[in-house]
């Protein structure tokens, strides 16, 4: 059983503007979060409950998320894409 991934509205809006290849990679990143959310990078190691980052689309995309262990959830809270 994996984590439940909750994609916040802001991230959905960003995903809706992605080119097809980037959207495919974004969806693959969401699958990674479901299975192994700690595959990303913790932005501030001093805050283990803080924001994580996972790159997608060859590093041109960044997905920011929180891991909520007690609820077994990952919340995708922001995304960026260059290109």
C-alpha positions as CSV (number, residue, x, y, z in Angstrom):
1,X,0.0,0.0,0.0
2,X,1.3,3.4,-1.0
3,X,0.8,6.9,0.1
4,X,-2.4,8.8,-0.9
5,X,-1.3,11.7,-3.1
6,X,-3.4,14.9,-2.8
7,X,-2.7,17.4,-5.6
8,X,-3.7,20.9,-4.5
9,X,-5.7,23.0,-6.9
10,X,-2.8,25.3,-7.7
11,X,-0.7,22.4,-8.8
12,X,-3.6,21.1,-10.9
13,X,-3.8,24.5,-12.6
14,X,-0.1,24.4,-13.4
15,X,-0.3,20.8,-14.7
16,X,-3.1,21.8,-17.0
17,X,-0.7,24.2,-18.8
18,X,2.1,21.6,-19.3
19,X,3.1,20.4,-22.7
20,X,2.3,16.7,-23.3
21,X,5.8,15.4,-22.6
22,X,6.0,17.4,-19.4
23,X,2.6,16.2,-18.3
24,X,3.5,12.6,-18.8
25,X,6.7,13.1,-16.7
26,X,4.6,15.0,-14.1
27,X,2.2,12.1,-13.8
28,X,5.1,9.7,-13.4
29,X,6.4,11.9,-10.6
30,X,3.1,11.6,-8.9
31,X,3.4,7.8,-9.1
32,X,6.9,8.1,-7.5
33,X,5.3,10.1,-4.6
34,X,2.7,7.4,-4.1
35,X,5.3,4.7,-3.8
36,X,8.5,6.3,-2.5
37,X,8.0,10.0,-1.5
38,X,11.4,10.2,0.1
39,X,13.0,9.8,-3.3
40,X,12.9,13.5,-3.5
41,X,15.1,16.0,-1.7
42,X,14.2,17.6,1.6
43,X,14.8,21.3,1.0
44,X,15.8,22.1,4.6
45,X,17.3,19.0,6.3
46,X,16.9,20.8,9.7
47,X,13.1,20.6,9.2
48,X,12.3,16.9,8.5
49,X,8.6,17.7,8.4
50,X,9.2,20.4,5.8
51,X,8.9,20.8,2.1
52,X,10.4,18.2,-0.3
53,X,11.2,18.6,-4.0
54,X,11.1,16.1,-6.8
55,X,12.4,17.0,-10.3
56,X,10.5,15.9,-13.4
57,X,10.8,16.4,-17.2
58,X,14.6,16.2,-17.2
59,X,15.0,18.6,-14.4
60,X,12.9,21.3,-16.1
61,X,10.0,20.7,-13.7
62,X,10.0,20.9,-9.9
63,X,7.2,19.4,-7.8
64,X,7.1,20.6,-4.1
65,X,5.3,18.5,-1.6
66,X,4.8,17.6,2.1
67,X,4.8,14.1,3.6
68,X,2.2,13.6,6.2
69,X,3.3,10.3,7.8
70,X,0.5,9.9,10.4
71,X,-2.1,10.1,7.6
72,X,0.0,8.2,5.0
73,X,-0.4,11.1,2.6
74,X,1.6,13.3,0.3
75,X,0.4,16.8,-0.5
76,X,1.6,18.3,-3.8
77,X,1.5,22.0,-2.9
78,X,3.4,23.7,-5.7
79,X,5.0,23.0,-9.1
80,X,7.2,24.9,-11.5
81,X,8.2,24.2,-15.1
82,X,10.6,25.9,-17.4
83,X,10.1,25.5,-21.1
